[in-house]
Amino acid sequence: MIQKRIGQWAVMAVAVPLAAAGARRISHTIEARRGPSGVSRMLSRGADLLRPQKAKRRRRFW
């Protein structure tokens, strides 16, 4: 039971933020190369859903 909780914590503390950061980085790369598209907007929205506080912070500087 404790191992299951540690696994859940690891996913929430490590994997989810990494996935959000990766999606956001891919989105910015696509937009830099080809301009805004449906795929880049979808990736940004997905990252915003995973880490909404990070999205608010980042938009302030762009």
N, CA, C and O atoms as a MOPAC input file, in Angstrom:
PM7 MOZYME 1SCF
protein

 N      0.82000 1    -1.18700 1     0.00000 1
 C      0.00000 1     0.00000 1     0.00000 1
 C      0.86800 1     1.25600 1     0.00000 1
 O      0.56600 1     2.22100 1    -0.70200 1
 N      1.92800 1     1.24400 1     0.77500 1
 C      2.82400 1     2.40800 1     0.81400 1
 C      3.53500 1     2.56200 1    -0.52300 1
 O      3.74500 1     3.68500 1    -0.98100 1
 N      3.90500 1     1.46400 1    -1.14900 1
 C      4.57400 1     1.53200 1    -2.44900 1
 C      3.65800 1     2.14600 1    -3.50800 1
 O      4.11300 1     2.89700 1    -4.37100 1
 N      2.38600 1     1.82700 1    -3.43700 1
 C      1.42800 1     2.39400 1    -4.38200 1
 C      1.33200 1     3.90700 1    -4.19400 1
 O      1.29500 1     4.64300 1    -5.18000 1
 N      1.29200 1     4.37700 1    -2.97300 1
 C      1.23500 1     5.82300 1    -2.68900 1
 C      2.50300 1     6.52700 1    -3.15300 1
 O      2.44800 1     7.62900 1    -3.70100 1
 N      3.63900 1     5.88800 1    -2.93100 1
 C      4.90400 1     6.48600 1    -3.38200 1
 C      4.91700 1     6.57500 1    -4.90400 1
 O      5.38400 1     7.56800 1    -5.46200 1
 N      4.41400 1     5.55700 1    -5.57300 1
 C      4.32200 1     5.58100 1    -7.03300 1
 C      3.40600 1     6.67700 1    -7.53200 1
 O      3.73000 1     7.36700 1    -8.49900 1
 N      2.24800 1     6.84700 1    -6.87400 1
 C      1.32200 1     7.91600 1    -7.26300 1
 C      1.95900 1     9.28400 1    -7.04000 1
 O      1.82200 1    10.17900 1    -7.87400 1
 N      2.64200 1     9.44400 1    -5.93400 1
 C      3.30500 1    10.71900 1    -5.66500 1
 C      4.37200 1    11.00500 1    -6.72400 1
 O      4.50100 1    12.13500 1    -7.19600 1
 N      5.13200 1     9.97700 1    -7.09100 1
 C      6.18700 1    10.16600 1    -8.08600 1
 C      5.60200 1    10.60500 1    -9.42400 1
 O      6.16600 1    11.46800 1   -10.09800 1
 N      4.49900 1    10.02500 1    -9.80100 1
 C      3.86400 1    10.41600 1   -11.06400 1
 C      3.39800 1    11.86600 1   -10.99800 1
 O      3.62800 1    12.63800 1   -11.93000 1
 N      2.75100 1    12.23300 1    -9.91200 1
 C      2.22700 1    13.59500 1    -9.79900 1
 C      3.34400 1    14.62600 1    -9.63100 1
 O      3.23100 1    15.74700 1   -10.12600 1
 N      4.40100 1    14.26200 1    -8.94800 1
 C      5.47000 1    15.22600 1    -8.66200 1
 C      6.49500 1    15.33300 1    -9.78500 1
 O      7.13800 1    16.37300 1    -9.93200 1
 N      6.65900 1    14.28400 1   -10.57500 1
 C      7.72200 1    14.28600 1   -11.57500 1
 C      7.17500 1    14.17500 1   -12.99600 1
 O      7.47800 1    15.01700 1   -13.84100 1
 N      6.38900 1    13.16300 1   -13.26300 1
 C      5.97900 1    12.88300 1   -14.63200 1
 C      5.04400 1    13.94400 1   -15.20900 1
 O      5.21200 1    14.34300 1   -16.36100 1
 N      4.07700 1    14.40100 1   -14.44400 1
 C      3.12000 1    15.38700 1   -14.95800 1
 C      3.79800 1    16.71900 1   -15.28300 1
 O      3.56600 1    17.24800 1   -16.37000 1
 N      4.61800 1    17.28500 1   -14.40500 1
 C      5.31000 1    18.52400 1   -14.78400 1
 C      6.24800 1    18.36000 1   -15.97600 1
 O      6.36700 1    19.26900 1   -16.79700 1
 N      6.91200 1    17.21400 1   -16.07900 1
 C      7.77900 1    16.98000 1   -17.23100 1
 C      6.97600 1    16.89100 1   -18.52800 1
 O      7.40700 1    17.39500 1   -19.56500 1
 N      5.83200 1    16.26000 1   -18.46800 1
 C      4.97500 1    16.16400 1   -19.65400 1
 C      4.47600 1    17.55200 1   -20.06900 1
 O      4.45200 1    17.87600 1   -21.25700 1
 N      4.08200 1    18.36100 1   -19.10000 1
 C      3.61400 1    19.71300 1   -19.41500 1
 C      4.73100 1    20.55600 1   -20.00800 1
 O      4.51200 1    21.28600 1   -20.97400 1
 N      5.91000 1    20.46300 1   -19.44500 1
 C      7.04300 1    21.23100 1   -19.96800 1
 C      7.41100 1    20.76900 1   -21.37500 1
 O      7.72100 1    21.58900 1   -22.23900 1
 N      7.37700 1    19.47500 1   -21.60100 1
 C      7.68300 1    18.95500 1   -22.92900 1
 C      6.66700 1    19.39400 1   -23.96700 1
 O      7.04000 1    19.77300 1   -25.07800 1
 N      5.38300 1    19.34900 1   -23.61800 1
 C      4.33900 1    19.78900 1   -24.54900 1
 C      4.47800 1    21.27500 1   -24.85900 1
 O      4.31300 1    21.69700 1   -26.00300 1
 N      4.77900 1    22.05800 1   -23.83700 1
 C      4.93300 1    23.50700 1   -24.04600 1
 C      6.14900 1    23.80000 1   -24.93400 1
 O      6.09300 1    24.67200 1   -25.80100 1
 N      7.22600 1    23.07900 1   -24.71500 1
 C      8.44000 1    23.30000 1   -25.51500 1
 C      8.21800 1    22.90100 1   -26.97800 1
 O      8.64000 1    23.61300 1   -27.88900 1
 N      7.55800 1    21.76800 1   -27.19700 1
 C      7.25500 1    21.33900 1   -28.56500 1
 C      6.34700 1    22.35400 1   -29.24700 1
 O      6.53700 1    22.67100 1   -30.42200 1
 N      5.36300 1    22.86300 1   -28.51700 1
 C      4.45800 1    23.86800 1   -29.06700 1
 C      5.20900 1    25.11200 1   -29.50800 1
 O      4.97100 1    25.63000 1   -30.60000 1
 N      6.11500 1    25.59500 1   -28.66300 1
 C      6.88900 1    26.79600 1   -29.01300 1
 C      7.80600 1    26.53600 1   -30.20800 1
 O      8.00000 1    27.41400 1   -31.04800 1
 N      8.36600 1    25.33200 1   -30.28300 1
 C      9.24200 1    24.99400 1   -31.41100 1
 C      8.45600 1    24.95800 1   -32.71400 1
 O      8.91100 1    25.48200 1   -33.73100 1
 N      7.28400 1    24.34600 1   -32.68600 1
 C      6.44500 1    24.28300 1   -33.88600 1
 C      6.04700 1    25.69000 1   -34.32400 1
 O      6.11300 1    26.01100 1   -35.51000 1
 N      5.63500 1    26.53000 1   -33.37700 1
 C      5.23100 1    27.88500 1   -33.72700 1
 C      6.39800 1    28.70100 1   -34.26100 1
 O      6.20500 1    29.53400 1   -35.14600 1
 N      7.59700 1    28.48400 1   -33.74800 1
 C      8.75800 1    29.22200 1   -34.23300 1
 C      9.09900 1    28.82700 1   -35.66800 1
 O      9.52100 1    29.66600 1   -36.46300 1
 N      8.91900 1    27.55900 1   -35.99200 1
 C      9.28300 1    27.08800 1   -37.33400 1
 C      8.20200 1    27.35600 1   -38.36700 1
 O      8.49700 1    27.80300 1   -39.47600 1
 N      6.94900 1    27.08600 1   -38.01000 1
 C      5.87200 1    27.10400 1   -39.00700 1
 C      4.77000 1    28.10900 1   -38.72200 1
 O      3.86200 1    28.27700 1   -39.53700 1
 N      4.83200 1    28.77500 1   -37.58700 1
 C      3.76000 1    29.69300 1   -37.20800 1
 C      2.68700 1    28.95000 1   -36.43200 1
 O      2.73600 1    27.72700 1   -36.30100 1
 N      1.71900 1    29.69500 1   -35.92000 1
 C      0.65500 1    29.06500 1   -35.12800 1
 C     -0.15500 1    28.07200 1   -35.96700 1
 O     -0.43900 1    28.31300 1   -37.14000 1
 N     -0.51600 1    26.96100 1   -35.34300 1
 C     -1.33900 1    25.95800 1   -36.00800 1
 C     -2.23700 1    25.30400 1   -34.97100 1
 O     -2.11500 1    25.56300 1   -33.77400 1
 N     -3.12300 1    24.46800 1   -35.43600 1
 C     -4.02100 1    23.76100 1   -34.52800 1
 C     -3.27000 1    22.84800 1   -33.58100 1
 O     -3.63100 1    22.72200 1   -32.41100 1
 N     -2.23100 1    22.21400 1   -34.08200 1
 C     -1.45000 1    21.29100 1   -33.25400 1
 C     -0.71300 1    22.05800 1   -32.16300 1
 O     -0.70500 1    21.63000 1   -31.00900 1
 N     -0.09600 1    23.18300 1   -32.51100 1
 C      0.64200 1    23.93500 1   -31.50000 1
 C     -0.29900 1    24.51500 1   -30.44600 1
 O      0.04100 1    24.56100 1   -29.26400 1
 N     -1.47600 1    24.95300 1   -30.87100 1
 C     -2.45100 1    25.45300 1   -29.89200 1
 C     -2.94100 1    24.34000 1   -28.98000 1
 O     -3.12600 1    24.54900 1   -27.78100 1
 N     -3.15200 1    23.14600 1   -29.55300 1
 C     -3.59400 1    22.01300 1   -28.74500 1
 C     -2.53500 1    21.63900 1   -27.70900 1
 O     -2.86500 1    21.35600 1   -26.55700 1
 N     -1.27000 1    21.63800 1   -28.11300 1
 C     -0.19600 1    21.32300 1   -27.16500 1
 C     -0.12700 1    22.36300 1   -26.05000 1
 O      0.06900 1    22.00800 1   -24.88800 1
 N     -0.28500 1    23.63300 1   -26.38600 1
 C     -0.26200 1    24.67900 1   -25.36600 1
 C     -1.43100 1    24.53600 1   -24.40100 1
 O     -1.26800 1    24.67800 1   -23.19000 1
 N     -2.60800 1    24.25700 1   -24.94400 1
 C     -3.77700 1    24.07500 1   -24.07200 1
 C     -3.61700 1    22.86700 1   -23.16400 1
 O     -4.00200 1    22.91000 1   -21.99600 1
 N     -3.05100 1    21.78900 1   -23.69600 1
 C     -2.80300 1    20.60000 1   -22.87300 1
 C     -1.83400 1    20.89000 1   -21.74400 1
 O     -2.03000 1    20.43900 1   -20.61600 1
 N     -0.78900 1    21.64400 1   -22.05000 1
 C      0.17700 1    22.01900 1   -21.00800 1
 C     -0.47700 1    22.93000 1   -19.98000 1
 O     -0.19600 1    22.82700 1   -18.78600 1
 N     -1.36000 1    23.83400 1   -20.44600 1
 C     -2.05900 1    24.71500 1   -19.51500 1
 C     -2.99200 1    23.93300 1   -18.59700 1
 O     -3.16500 1    24.29400 1   -17.43300 1
 N     -3.58800 1    22.87000 1   -19.11400 1
 C     -4.45600 1    22.05100 1   -18.27000 1
 C     -3.66500 1    21.31700 1   -17.19900 1
 O     -4.12400 1    21.16700 1   -16.06700 1
 N     -2.46400 1    20.85900 1   -17.56700 1
 C     -1.64300 1    20.12400 1   -16.60500 1
 C     -1.03800 1    21.04100 1   -15.55100 1
 O     -0.99400 1    20.68500 1   -14.37400 1
 N     -0.57200 1    22.21700 1   -15.96200 1
 C      0.08700 1    23.15300 1   -15.04600 1
 C     -0.43300 1    24.56400 1   -15.26500 1
 O      0.28000 1    25.38600 1   -15.84000 1
 N     -1.65600 1    24.87800 1   -14.82700 1
 C     -2.23400 1    26.19700 1   -15.12500 1
 C     -1.46000 1    27.35900 1   -14.49600 1
 O     -1.38100 1    28.42400 1   -15.10700 1
 N     -0.89300 1    27.19700 1   -13.30900 1
 C     -0.16000 1    28.28900 1   -12.67600 1
 C      1.10300 1    28.63100 1   -13.45400 1
 O      1.51500 1    29.79000 1   -13.48300 1
 N      1.71600 1    27.64600 1   -14.08000 1
 C      2.90200 1    27.87800 1   -14.90300 1
 C      2.51400 1    28.67700 1   -16.15400 1
 O      3.27400 1    29.53900 1   -16.59600 1
 N      1.36200 1    28.40100 1   -16.71200 1
 C      0.91500 1    29.11000 1   -17.91200 1
 C      0.69200 1    30.59100 1   -17.60900 1
 O      1.06000 1    31.44800 1   -18.41300 1
 N      0.10100 1    30.89500 1   -16.47200 1
 C     -0.14000 1    32.29200 1   -16.11900 1
 C      1.18000 1    33.03700 1   -15.93800 1
 O      1.32100 1    34.17700 1   -16.38100 1
 N      2.13400 1    32.39800 1   -15.29500 1
 C      3.43700 1    33.02400 1   -15.08100 1
 C      4.14900 1    33.27900 1   -16.39700 1
 O      4.72400 1    34.34900 1   -16.59800 1
 N      4.11500 1    32.31500 1   -17.28500 1
 C      4.85300 1    32.41800 1   -18.53500 1
 C      4.26200 1    33.47600 1   -19.46100 1
 O      5.01200 1    34.18900 1   -20.12900 1
 N      2.95700 1    33.59300 1   -19.51500 1
 C      2.30200 1    34.54800 1   -20.41100 1
 C      2.64400 1    35.98800 1   -20.05200 1
 O      2.63200 1    36.86600 1   -20.91500 1
 N      2.94100 1    36.22800 1   -18.80800 1
 C      3.27100 1    37.58100 1   -18.38300 1
 C      4.50800 1    38.12300 1   -19.10200 1
 O      4.61700 1    39.32600 1   -19.33700 1
 N      5.42700 1    37.23700 1   -19.44400 1
 C      6.68700 1    37.65800 1   -20.04700 1
 C      6.67100 1    37.59700 1   -21.55900 1
 O      7.61900 1    38.07500 1   -22.18200 1
 N      5.65200 1    37.03600 1   -22.18400 1
 C      5.61900 1    36.91900 1   -23.64000 1
 C      4.86500 1    38.02800 1   -24.25300 1
 O      4.73700 1    38.08600 1   -25.47600 1

